[in-house]
Every structure is written in structure tokens, then in C-alpha cells.
Amino acid sequence: MTRLEDAARADALAWAEARGWAHDGERDAITKTFRFKDFAQAFGWMTRIAIVADKMDHHPEWANVYNRVEVTLVTHDANGLTELDMTLARAMEDAAA
């Protein structure tokens, strides 16, 4: 998997930022904190995303505290953002809606 470049990168970052993701330029990653009603909803969302991520063989960096899930997406092998990160971000957004 190769890093996103040029127009594809600009489009991906615009999509992410419009949905509350922040770009971490130092790591070339995107980050977001998802908030849920309670722990059960947060953990249920994480479980659904874990299944998607495992099928993709692309796993997020994340941490859960009560109703919050802090997520960082980056493709370590590519040292930056790839289409895998964006596909997983879209799945996260869909599951959180």
C-alpha cells in the first residue's frame, strides 16, 4: 500500500476534516475522538469496527475511556495515510451514525 499523494490526498483530508478528523502532520495520520451515550455504546462500536478492521487486516490505534474512543489511523508500513486508513475512517463514521 502506498501513501496518498496529490489530489487523492487533498480529497481524503478534506473529507476527513469535514467530519471532525484532525491531521497529525508529524505522523501523517488522522485522529478523532468519538463520543457515545455510555460505555456500552462505545464498546459496541469498537467491537463492530474491530471486525471490519480485522477483515481488512488494518488495525487502528485507539483507546477507550467510558464513553470516548480516541482513534488514530495511519498505515505504518507506508509511513503515512493510505486508502486503507480512509476506508476504515469511512466505516467508523458509518457505524457511529
All heavy atoms as an XYZ file, in Angstrom:
769
protein
N       0.859     -1.173      0.000
C       0.000      0.000      0.000
C       0.906      1.238      0.000
O       1.864      1.309      0.748
C      -0.878     -0.043      1.238
C      -1.898      1.051      1.360
S      -3.252      1.199      0.176
C      -3.889     -0.433      0.034
N       0.567      2.188     -0.840
C       1.368      3.409     -0.938
C       0.620      4.587     -0.314
O      -0.612      4.604     -0.256
C       1.700      3.741     -2.407
O       0.487      3.906     -3.132
C       2.526      2.628     -3.037
N       1.385      5.539      0.138
C       0.813      6.750      0.734
C      -0.033      7.505     -0.275
O       0.264      7.516     -1.466
C       1.939      7.666      1.222
C       2.649      7.157      2.437
C       3.842      7.997      2.780
N       3.445      9.343      3.187
C       4.212     10.159      3.880
N       5.416      9.783      4.245
N       3.795     11.350      4.211
N      -1.058      8.152      0.235
C      -1.876      9.019     -0.612
C      -1.054     10.237     -1.010
O      -0.343     10.810     -0.186
C      -3.124      9.475      0.140
C      -4.164      8.406      0.430
C      -5.256      8.963      1.333
C      -4.759      7.851     -0.849
N      -1.171     10.636     -2.242
C      -0.420     11.785     -2.755
C      -1.345     12.706     -3.543
O      -2.409     12.300     -4.010
C       0.721     11.318     -3.673
C       1.760     10.428     -3.001
C       2.639     11.145     -1.989
O       2.747     12.391     -2.065
O       3.209     10.470     -1.128
N      -0.936     13.929     -3.697
C      -1.546     14.925     -4.574
C      -3.051     15.059     -4.372
O      -3.514     15.251     -3.265
C      -1.184     14.637     -6.038
C       0.325     14.561     -6.252
O       1.049     15.354     -5.606
O       0.773     13.710     -7.026
N      -3.825     14.958     -5.461
C      -5.274     15.205     -5.409
C      -5.987     14.192     -4.523
O      -6.898     14.555     -3.776
C      -5.861     15.180     -6.817
N      -5.566     12.940     -4.576
C      -6.209     11.912     -3.744
C      -6.007     12.231     -2.266
O      -6.918     12.068     -1.449
C      -5.647     10.531     -4.072
N      -4.835     12.702     -1.921
C      -4.527     13.070     -0.534
C      -5.350     14.283     -0.110
O      -5.931     14.303      0.966
C      -3.031     13.374     -0.414
C      -2.601     13.857      0.926
C      -1.111     14.242      0.869
N      -0.677     14.615      2.162
C      -0.486     13.802      3.181
N      -0.699     12.519      3.031
N      -0.093     14.236      4.348
N      -5.401     15.299     -0.965
C      -6.168     16.510     -0.647
C      -7.644     16.179     -0.472
O      -8.290     16.662      0.471
C      -5.976     17.553     -1.743
N      -8.188     15.339     -1.340
C      -9.593     14.935     -1.224
C      -9.850     14.156      0.058
O     -10.853     14.377      0.741
C     -10.012     14.089     -2.431
C     -10.102     14.883     -3.721
O     -10.094     16.134     -3.674
O     -10.179     14.232     -4.786
N      -8.953     13.240      0.383
C      -9.109     12.427      1.588
C      -9.067     13.296      2.840
O      -9.896     13.140      3.741
C      -8.018     11.356      1.641
N      -8.123     14.216      2.908
C      -8.024     15.078      4.079
C      -9.211     16.026      4.180
O      -9.709     16.283      5.281
C      -6.706     15.859      4.067
C      -5.461     15.017      4.360
C      -4.196     15.858      4.204
C      -5.529     14.398      5.743
N      -9.704     16.521      3.061
C     -10.886     17.393      3.090
C     -12.094     16.621      3.612
O     -12.866     17.135      4.438
C     -11.164     17.957      1.701
N     -12.276     15.384      3.147
C     -13.379     14.546      3.616
C     -13.258     14.334      5.128
O     -14.220     14.491      5.867
C     -13.375     13.203      2.880
C     -14.441     12.275      3.362
C     -15.702     12.163      2.863
C     -14.349     11.363      4.465
N     -16.405     11.228      3.588
C     -15.602     10.722      4.577
C     -13.342     11.016      5.360
C     -15.867      9.765      5.546
C     -13.610     10.062      6.338
C     -14.853      9.451      6.418
N     -12.067     13.970      5.580
C     -11.841     13.669      6.996
C     -12.065     14.914      7.862
O     -12.763     14.847      8.884
C     -10.429     13.119      7.196
N     -11.494     16.022      7.474
C     -11.617     17.241      8.276
C     -13.058     17.731      8.343
O     -13.487     18.249      9.368
C     -10.659     18.307      7.748
C      -9.206     17.934      8.038
C      -8.170     18.814      7.357
O      -8.540     19.736      6.593
O      -6.975     18.561      7.583
N     -13.837     17.519      7.272
C     -15.249     17.907      7.278
C     -16.054     17.083      8.282
O     -17.139     17.495      8.692
C     -15.837     17.756      5.880
N     -15.518     15.952      8.705
C     -16.198     15.069      9.650
C     -15.549     15.074     11.037
O     -15.805     14.206     11.852
C     -16.255     13.662      9.083
C     -17.283     13.578      7.960
C     -17.011     12.476      6.981
N     -17.994     12.513      5.905
C     -17.915     13.321      4.841
N     -16.893     14.146      4.723
N     -18.843     13.315      3.905
N     -14.683     16.055     11.265
C     -14.112     16.213     12.592
C     -12.795     15.518     12.849
O     -12.305     15.515     13.972
N     -12.214     14.929     11.821
C     -10.893     14.329     11.971
C      -9.838     15.436     11.889
O     -10.016     16.417     11.176
C     -10.623     13.308     10.865
C     -11.472     12.081     10.924
C     -12.753     11.942     10.454
C     -11.111     10.822     11.475
N     -13.204     10.674     10.683
C     -12.219      9.958     11.310
C      -9.971     10.324     12.091
C     -12.203      8.632     11.742
C      -9.957      9.000     12.505
C     -11.062      8.178     12.340
N      -8.745     15.256     12.596
C      -7.623     16.193     12.534
C      -6.441     15.486     11.882
O      -6.254     14.281     12.066
C      -7.241     16.665     13.930
N      -5.659     16.242     11.142
C      -4.462     15.678     10.513
C      -3.274     15.884     11.439
O      -3.001     17.005     11.869
C      -4.200     16.338      9.158
C      -3.018     15.784      8.460
N      -1.975     16.565      8.045
C      -2.701     14.517      8.103
C      -1.064     15.801      7.465
N      -1.486     14.558      7.481
N      -2.589     14.814     11.750
C      -1.345     14.867     12.512
C      -0.215     14.862     11.490
O       0.161     13.804     10.979
C      -1.260     13.659     13.450
C       0.048     13.589     14.224
O       1.018     14.294     13.874
O       0.111     12.791     15.177
N       0.284     16.048     11.162
C       1.303     16.180     10.136
C       2.616     15.513     10.474
O       3.335     15.073      9.585
N       2.925     15.439     11.751
C       4.184     14.816     12.156
C       4.198     13.323     11.834
O       5.204     12.781     11.398
C       4.402     15.030     13.653
C       5.796     14.661     14.110
C       6.048     15.144     15.516
O       5.826     16.338     15.788
O       6.458     14.311     16.338
N       3.050     12.662     12.032
C       2.954     11.221     11.761
C       2.272     10.932     10.434
O       2.213      9.788     10.017
C       2.154     10.536     12.863
C       2.840     10.578     14.206
C       2.120      9.750     15.222
N       2.138      8.348     14.817
C       1.284      7.443     15.260
N       0.340      7.773     16.105
N       1.355      6.205     14.851
N       1.724     11.965      9.783
C       0.890     11.816      8.599
C      -0.233     10.820      8.888
O      -0.417      9.816      8.215
C       1.680     11.392      7.363
C       0.841     11.509      6.095
O      -0.091     12.344      6.061
O       1.101     10.755      5.149
N      -0.981     11.139      9.951
C      -2.088     10.315     10.416
C      -3.316     11.197     10.570
O      -3.221     12.421     10.533
C      -1.731      9.692     11.767
N      -4.472     10.563     10.746
C      -5.680     11.305     11.108
C      -6.150     10.812     12.470
O      -5.989      9.633     12.808
C      -6.793     11.199     10.043
C      -7.147      9.756      9.710
C      -6.414     11.990      8.798
C      -8.354      9.610      8.773
N      -6.699     11.736     13.256
C      -7.146     11.416     14.609
C      -8.545     11.967     14.846
O      -8.927     12.988     14.266
C      -6.192     12.008     15.672
O      -6.235     13.432     15.572
C      -4.770     11.506     15.493
N      -9.281     11.278     15.704
C     -10.614     11.754     16.071
C     -11.021     11.111     17.381
O     -10.664      9.969     17.669
C     -11.642     11.401     14.996
C     -13.043     11.930     15.293
C     -13.996     11.720     14.148
C     -15.378     12.264     14.492
N     -16.309     12.192     13.361
N     -11.793     11.860     18.169
C     -12.413     11.314     19.375
C     -13.890     11.137     19.103
O     -14.589     12.104     18.791
C     -12.197     12.238     20.587
O     -10.797     12.373     20.818
C     -12.877     11.669     21.828
N     -14.346      9.899     19.173
C     -15.765      9.584     19.035
C     -16.371      9.559     20.429
O     -15.769      9.029     21.364
C     -15.959      8.213     18.374
C     -15.627      8.201     16.908
C     -14.324      7.973     16.479
C     -16.610      8.410     15.956
C     -14.017      7.952     15.127
C     -16.313      8.397     14.599
C     -15.013      8.168     14.187
N     -17.564     10.129     20.569
C     -18.267     10.153     21.859
C     -19.615      9.454     21.704
O     -20.312      9.657     20.719
C     -18.476     11.581     22.327
C     -17.179     12.304     22.603
C     -17.400     13.694     23.159
N     -16.174     14.451     23.182
C     -15.179     14.282     24.035
N     -15.266     13.360     24.954
N     -14.101     15.031     23.983
N     -19.936      8.658     22.722
C     -21.160      7.874     22.717
C     -21.948      8.145     23.990
O     -21.458      8.804     24.907
C     -20.814      6.384     22.589
C     -20.061      6.079     21.317
C     -18.668      6.112     21.291
C     -20.736      5.800     20.148
C     -17.972      5.863     20.122
C     -20.051      5.546     18.966
C     -18.658      5.583     18.948
N     -23.153      7.617     24.055
C     -24.015      7.837     25.214
C     -23.391      7.266     26.486
O     -23.450      7.883     27.545
C     -25.383      7.202     24.968
C     -26.349      7.340     26.111
C     -27.660      6.655     25.804
C     -28.547      6.681     27.040
N     -29.737      5.863     26.861
N     -22.803      6.093     26.375
C     -22.246      5.428     27.555
C     -21.185      4.416     27.130
O     -20.885      4.280     25.937
C     -23.357      4.751     28.376
C     -24.211      3.778     27.571
O     -23.714      3.205     26.574
O     -25.379      3.584     27.939
N     -20.651      3.707     28.106
C     -19.591      2.734     27.843
C     -20.073      1.618     26.925
O     -19.354      1.195     26.017
C     -19.073      2.153     29.164
C     -18.050      1.073     28.959
C     -16.750      1.376     28.605
C     -18.399     -0.264     29.114
C     -15.815      0.378     28.408
C     -17.468     -1.267     28.927
C     -16.175     -0.946     28.564
N     -21.285      1.121     27.143
C     -21.787      0.009     26.338
C     -21.855      0.380     24.863
O     -21.483     -0.423     23.992
C     -23.153     -0.443     26.851
N     -22.314      1.599     24.557
C     -22.368      2.018     23.159
C     -20.964      2.184     22.578
O     -20.719      1.806     21.432
C     -23.170      3.303     23.015
C     -24.658      3.066     23.131
C     -25.471      4.291     22.778
O     -24.937      5.369     22.522
N     -26.777      4.126     22.765
N     -20.065      2.750     23.351
C     -18.686      2.917     22.876
C     -18.049      1.561     22.613
O     -17.436      1.347     21.557
C     -17.864      3.702     23.900
N     -18.220      0.639     23.531
C     -17.593     -0.676     23.382
C     -18.254     -1.462     22.254
O     -17.575     -2.173     21.503
C     -17.650     -1.449     24.697
C     -16.720     -2.619     24.718
C     -15.377     -2.448     24.983
C     -17.192     -3.893     24.449
C     -14.505     -3.525     24.982
C     -16.334     -4.974     24.450
C     -14.988     -4.802     24.711
N     -19.560     -1.327     22.098
C     -20.248     -1.985     20.991
C     -19.739     -1.495     19.651
O     -19.516     -2.274     18.720
N     -19.541     -0.170     19.535
C     -18.988      0.412     18.314
C     -17.587     -0.129     18.053
O     -17.263     -0.511     16.923
C     -18.976      1.934     18.439
C     -18.393      2.655     17.277
C     -19.011      3.000     16.121
C     -17.050      3.148     17.163
N     -18.155      3.678     15.293
C     -16.940      3.774     15.913
C     -15.938      3.116     18.001
C     -15.760      4.368     15.477
C     -14.757      3.711     17.569
C     -14.679      4.327     16.323
N     -16.771     -0.191     19.094
C     -15.414     -0.722     18.943
C     -15.448     -2.171     18.462
O     -14.634     -2.569     17.619
C     -14.638     -0.617     20.256
C     -14.279      0.800     20.645
S     -13.400      0.883     22.223
C     -11.781      0.297     21.715
N     -16.379     -2.947     18.979
C     -16.494     -4.349     18.577
C     -16.845     -4.454     17.095
O     -16.241     -5.247     16.354
C     -17.540     -5.069     19.441
O     -17.138     -4.971     20.810
C     -17.680     -6.522     19.047
N     -17.809     -3.649     16.647
C     -18.186     -3.669     15.227
C     -17.003     -3.259     14.349
O     -16.742     -3.875     13.303
C     -19.388     -2.757     14.979
C     -20.682     -3.316     15.555
C     -21.911     -2.530     15.146
N     -21.888     -1.120     15.485
C     -22.182     -0.608     16.685
N     -22.505     -1.411     17.683
N     -22.150      0.695     16.884
N     -16.283     -2.232     14.768
C     -15.138     -1.767     13.980
C     -13.996     -2.781     14.025
O     -13.293     -2.974     13.025
C     -14.668     -0.377     14.463
C     -15.770      0.666     14.215
C     -13.362      0.035     13.789
C     -16.231      0.769     12.771
N     -13.814     -3.443     15.138
C     -12.757     -4.455     15.231
C     -12.965     -5.561     14.201
O     -11.996     -6.050     13.594
C     -12.710     -5.043     16.639
N     -14.204     -5.951     13.971
C     -14.498     -6.991     12.975
C     -14.158     -6.486     11.573
O     -13.519     -7.191     10.781
C     -15.964     -7.438     13.094
C     -16.179     -8.163     14.420
C     -16.374     -8.315     11.906
C     -17.637     -8.364     14.801
N     -14.560     -5.253     11.274
C     -14.243     -4.655      9.969
C     -12.729     -4.554      9.791
O     -12.175     -4.942      8.752
C     -14.899     -3.261      9.837
C     -14.405     -2.533      8.585
C     -16.413     -3.379      9.831
N     -12.045     -4.029     10.797
C     -10.589     -3.834     10.720
C      -9.862     -5.159     10.541
O      -8.912     -5.247      9.761
C     -10.092     -3.119     11.975
N     -10.319     -6.182     11.237
C      -9.659     -7.481     11.126
C      -9.826     -8.050      9.720
O      -8.872     -8.601      9.162
C     -10.221     -8.436     12.179
C      -9.233     -9.523     12.514
O      -8.048     -9.206     12.731
O      -9.653    -10.696     12.553
N     -11.014     -7.893      9.137
C     -11.224     -8.352      7.762
C     -10.339     -7.595      6.781
O      -9.902     -8.143      5.765
C     -12.694     -8.207      7.368
C     -13.587     -9.226      8.031
C     -15.035     -9.036      7.637
C     -15.904    -10.037      8.386
N     -17.335     -9.821      8.079
N     -10.080     -6.319      7.080
C      -9.216     -5.502      6.221
C      -7.730     -5.781      6.477
O      -6.886     -5.366      5.693
C      -9.462     -4.013      6.498
C     -10.795     -3.492      6.070
S     -11.008     -1.744      6.576
C      -9.659     -0.953      5.677
N      -7.433     -6.440      7.589
C      -6.060     -6.617      8.067
C      -5.389     -5.247      8.229
O      -4.248     -5.031      7.838
C      -5.246     -7.516      7.144
C      -3.954     -7.978      7.794
O      -3.892     -8.067      9.038
O      -2.973     -8.236      7.049
N      -6.178     -4.314      8.795
C      -5.693     -2.953      9.033
C      -6.283     -2.483     10.358
O      -7.498     -2.301     10.464
C      -6.123     -2.031      7.894
C      -5.527     -0.673      7.986
N      -4.170     -0.458      7.936
C      -6.096      0.547      8.131
C      -3.930      0.830      8.041
N      -5.093      1.465      8.163
N      -5.454     -2.310     11.346
C      -5.927     -2.122     12.713
C      -5.625     -0.719     13.228
O      -4.515     -0.211     13.056
C      -5.307     -3.194     13.611
C      -5.578     -4.564     13.076
N      -4.684     -5.224     12.262
C      -6.671     -5.358     13.174
C      -5.207     -6.383     11.909
N      -6.413     -6.495     12.438
N      -6.623     -0.099     13.865
C      -6.445      1.264     14.358
C      -5.633      1.312     15.648
O      -5.552      0.324     16.377
C      -7.882      1.718     14.631
C      -8.589      0.459     15.017
C      -7.972     -0.614     14.145
N      -5.080      2.472     15.898
C      -4.577      2.784     17.238
C      -5.759      3.440     17.931
O      -6.317      4.410     17.403
C      -3.411      3.771     17.164
C      -2.205      3.245     16.438
C      -1.108      4.296     16.321
O      -1.121      5.293     17.076
O      -0.255      4.124     15.444
N      -6.166      2.906     19.075
C      -7.309      3.509     19.751
C      -7.256      3.253     21.236
O      -6.556      2.360     21.718
C      -8.614      3.078     19.148
C      -8.938      1.603     19.095
C      -8.248      0.560     19.667
C     -10.046      1.001     18.436
N      -8.854     -0.629     19.393
C      -9.967     -0.392     18.644
C     -11.097      1.492     17.703
C     -10.904     -1.286     18.139
C     -12.029      0.594     17.195
C     -11.920     -0.770     17.410
N      -7.992      4.101     21.963
C      -8.098      3.973     23.418
C      -9.516      4.333     23.810
O     -10.125      5.239     23.235
C      -7.114      4.904     24.110
N     -10.044      3.621     24.793
C     -11.410      3.840     25.256
C     -11.400      4.220     26.717
O     -10.774      3.567     27.536
C     -12.233      2.561     25.054
C     -13.556      2.587     25.777
O     -13.788      1.749     26.641
N     -14.408      3.517     25.452
N     -12.094      5.310     27.053
C     -12.362      5.695     28.429
C     -13.847      6.028     28.494
O     -14.313      6.968     27.836
C     -11.524      6.917     28.880
C     -11.905      7.327     30.287
C     -10.045      6.618     28.772
N     -14.592      5.220     29.236
C     -16.029      5.333     29.405
C     -16.746      5.492     28.071
O     -16.887      4.531     27.326
C     -16.383      6.439     30.411
C     -17.885      6.526     30.648
C     -18.602      5.421     31.116
C     -18.575      7.690     30.383
C     -19.976      5.489     31.299
C     -19.953      7.767     30.574
C     -20.648      6.661     31.029
O     -22.003      6.730     31.203
N     -17.199      6.695     27.721
C     -17.988      6.882     26.503
C     -17.179      7.461     25.339
O     -17.730      7.794     24.315
C     -19.202      7.787     26.777
C     -18.808      9.224     27.039
O     -17.708      9.513     27.509
N     -19.709     10.148     26.764
N     -15.864      7.566     25.506
C     -14.992      8.148     24.478
C     -14.088      7.079     23.877
O     -13.559      6.228     24.597
C     -14.089      9.221     25.071
C     -14.756     10.480     25.448
C     -13.750     11.549     25.881
N     -12.494     11.068     26.415
C     -12.234     10.885     27.706
N     -13.161     11.111     28.606
N     -11.051     10.480     28.099
N     -13.904      7.185     22.562
C     -12.917      6.344     21.886
C     -12.032      7.275     21.068
O     -12.513      7.956     20.156
C     -13.570      5.286     20.968
C     -12.493      4.415     20.328
C     -14.566      4.428     21.739
N     -10.759      7.332     21.418
C      -9.787      8.158     20.696
C      -9.106      7.274     19.659
O      -8.578      6.216     19.988
C      -8.768      8.735     21.666
C      -9.407      9.682     22.669
C      -8.444     10.194     23.725
O      -7.225      9.922     23.616
O      -8.923     10.863     24.651
N      -9.140      7.726     18.404
C      -8.668      6.914     17.285
C      -7.555      7.638     16.535
O      -7.646      8.843     16.295
C      -9.821      6.632     16.303
C      -9.331      5.859     15.087
C     -10.962      5.904     16.984
N      -6.534      6.903     16.153
C      -5.514      7.375     15.219
C      -5.418      6.350     14.100
O      -5.297      5.156     14.363
C      -4.138      7.521     15.893
O      -4.247      8.484     16.953
C      -3.069      7.951     14.905
N      -5.494      6.850     12.871
C      -5.349      5.969     11.709
C      -4.118      6.373     10.920
O      -3.958      7.540     10.545
C      -6.589      6.061     10.813
C      -7.900      5.597     11.429
C      -9.049      5.780     10.450
C      -7.809      4.148     11.887
N      -3.264      5.399     10.670
C      -2.052      5.576      9.875
C      -1.623      4.186      9.408
O      -1.816      3.202     10.121
C      -0.924      6.271     10.681
C      -0.497      5.446     11.872
C       0.255      6.622      9.798
N      -1.069      4.112      8.230
C      -0.538      2.842      7.736
C       0.948      2.825      8.038
O       1.728      3.535      7.395
C      -0.813      2.678      6.228
O      -2.224      2.779      6.014
C      -0.314      1.334      5.723
N       1.329      2.044      9.034
C       2.723      2.041      9.484
C       3.683      1.609      8.382
O       4.764      2.187      8.236
C       2.874      1.160     10.720
C       2.083      1.661     11.874
N       0.936      1.044     12.312
C       2.242      2.743     12.672
C       0.441      1.707     13.339
N       1.210      2.756     13.574
N       3.304      0.602      7.597
C       4.186      0.118      6.529
C       4.472      1.188      5.479
O       5.513      1.165      4.842
C       3.578     -1.101      5.832
C       3.502     -2.317      6.735
O       4.170     -2.335      7.797
O       2.760     -3.258      6.394
N       3.534      2.129      5.303
C       3.704      3.191      4.305
C       4.193      4.489      4.935
O       4.418      5.473      4.228
C       2.383      3.434      3.583
N       4.315      4.514      6.258
C       4.718      5.725      6.976
C       3.794      6.902      6.700
O       4.247      8.029      6.533
C       6.169      6.110      6.666
C       7.138      5.125      7.251
O       6.962      4.664      8.371
N       8.149      4.764      6.484
N       2.487      6.633      6.631
C       1.544      7.720      6.413
C       0.180      7.222      5.998
O      -0.112      6.025      6.054
N      -0.651      8.163      5.580
C      -2.026      7.862      5.190
C      -2.097      7.111      3.877
O      -1.406      7.464      2.917
C      -2.822      9.158      5.034
C      -3.235      9.863      6.304
C      -3.884     11.196      5.963
C      -4.187      9.000      7.108
N      -2.962      6.090      3.861
C      -3.233      5.344      2.634
C      -4.742      5.192      2.486
O      -5.511      5.573      3.369
C      -2.602      3.942      2.675
O      -3.278      3.157      3.663
C      -1.104      3.993      2.948
N      -5.154      4.603      1.391
C      -6.571      4.353      1.165
C      -7.132      3.417      2.244
O      -8.316      3.497      2.564
C      -6.811      3.781     -0.228
C      -8.274      3.696     -0.604
C      -9.053      4.997     -0.444
O      -8.537      6.067     -0.807
O     -10.197      4.939      0.050
N      -6.313      2.544      2.825
C      -6.785      1.690      3.922
C      -7.280      2.527      5.091
O      -8.326      2.226      5.680
C      -5.660      0.756      4.404
C      -5.359     -0.460      3.562
C      -4.107     -1.164      4.095
C      -6.532     -1.417      3.525
N      -6.543      3.573      5.429
C      -6.950      4.451      6.532
C      -8.282      5.124      6.225
O      -9.156      5.208      7.082
C      -5.877      5.512      6.801
C      -4.550      4.883      7.142
O      -4.501      4.077      8.084
O      -3.571      5.179      6.446
N      -8.433      5.571      4.997
C      -9.656      6.267      4.629
C     -10.848      5.320      4.586
O     -11.951      5.675      4.994
C      -9.472      6.997      3.294
C      -8.344      8.019      3.312
S      -8.313      9.105      4.778
C      -9.902      9.870      4.669
N     -10.636      4.098      4.131
C     -11.714      3.104      4.115
C     -12.163      2.799      5.540
O     -13.365      2.724      5.826
C     -11.248      1.829      3.392
O     -10.917      2.163      2.042
C     -12.323      0.753      3.410
N     -11.210      2.658      6.451
C     -11.553      2.384      7.843
C     -12.224      3.597      8.482
O     -13.184      3.452      9.247
C     -10.312      1.956      8.622
C     -10.572      1.397     10.018
C     -11.615      0.277     10.023
C      -9.245      0.908     10.621
N     -11.775      4.796      8.159
C     -12.404      6.007      8.676
C     -13.864      6.093      8.221
O     -14.750      6.430      9.012
C     -11.634      7.257      8.232
N     -14.119      5.768      6.967
C     -15.498      5.784      6.458
C     -16.363      4.756      7.202
O     -17.511      5.044      7.548
C     -15.530      5.545      4.961
C     -15.062      6.764      4.149
C     -15.273      6.596      2.661
N     -14.349      5.651      2.041
C     -13.139      5.959      1.615
N     -12.668      7.193      1.736
N     -12.373      5.043      1.057
N     -15.810      3.583      7.448
C     -16.555      2.554      8.194
C     -16.848      3.032      9.608
O     -17.954      2.800     10.143
C     -15.757      1.246      8.211
N     -15.897      3.701     10.232
C     -16.109      4.232     11.576
C     -17.205      5.279     11.585
O     -18.076      5.271     12.466
C     -14.805      4.835     12.122
C     -13.769      3.810     12.446
S     -12.240      4.609     13.010
C     -11.373      3.188     13.640
N     -17.186      6.169     10.617
C     -18.212      7.197     10.515
C     -19.593      6.574     10.317
O     -20.566      6.971     10.965
C     -17.896      8.184      9.390
C     -16.700      9.065      9.655
C     -16.913     10.047     10.809
O     -18.057     10.464     11.054
O     -15.914     10.403     11.457
N     -19.676      5.604      9.427
C     -20.955      4.940      9.161
C     -21.485      4.243     10.416
O     -22.670      4.327     10.721
C     -20.823      3.923      8.027
C     -20.619      4.581      6.669
O     -20.843      5.804      6.539
O     -20.231      3.850      5.732
N     -20.604      3.565     11.131
C     -21.027      2.825     12.333
C     -21.401      3.747     13.480
O     -22.205      3.381     14.332
C     -19.910      1.869     12.768
N     -20.852      4.957     13.493
C     -21.136      5.911     14.570
C     -22.409      6.719     14.305
O     -22.934      7.356     15.223
C     -19.968      6.865     14.774
N     -22.907      6.674     13.081
C     -24.077      7.490     12.704
C     -25.361      6.963     13.335
O     -25.522      5.841     13.642
C     -24.212      7.537     11.203
